């Protein structure tokens, strides 16, 4: 079954908008786990505009499922944080400083040598490494050459085009996933997945181990409550 990792960045954004510690990121993460989340994802950025580095340290000591830390390894502070906290997984994302949200994957051909060095550093520390990539076979092949254990397929294009034609929208992901499987890469996915498009994606994309969902899940929780929201997302991933 595909695992659900809940991204708690939006909780930190809400907290930071007023200062103080309400809502509390750790409390939300632990409640998400209690309600059935199988992982917690955070994406600290250099300006700490949502998740703070202190949040990551606090979560690392309390999260009982898998902690996934996303970020750009070109930021030395990020690399140091990962090596200090040693989460279950680090997902490397090529974000520019100040970027609102992730909007593209790595060019694993251009950056292959650099990524190989970074991946080796994290693997030596015992941290599973995933590369955020667009659904292109050449990017999957480049990722395999870096030594990464996983790739995370960037699903914004799928979500954007889903209602216009879901078969066409998912087709590049099916091809990319199949190639990842041939090369021994495990598969994650994330960005703009929600209750409308998640089940079709999970059913069609072979070998999908994990999805990371934040914005849509937190928004749904405002209407449905967190327990019901996580129940529904888990049901979309395992409808039996």
PyMOL commands that set and color helices and strands:
alter all, ss='L'
color gray80, all
select helices_A, chain A and resi 9-18+25-34+53-62+76-85+112-124+137-146+156-161+166-182+198-204+215-224+226-237
alter helices_A, ss='H'
color red, helices_A
select strands_A, chain A and resi 3-7+39-42+66-71+89-92+128-133+150-154+186-190+208-213
alter strands_A, ss='S'
color yellow, strands_A
deselect
rebuild
show_as cartoon
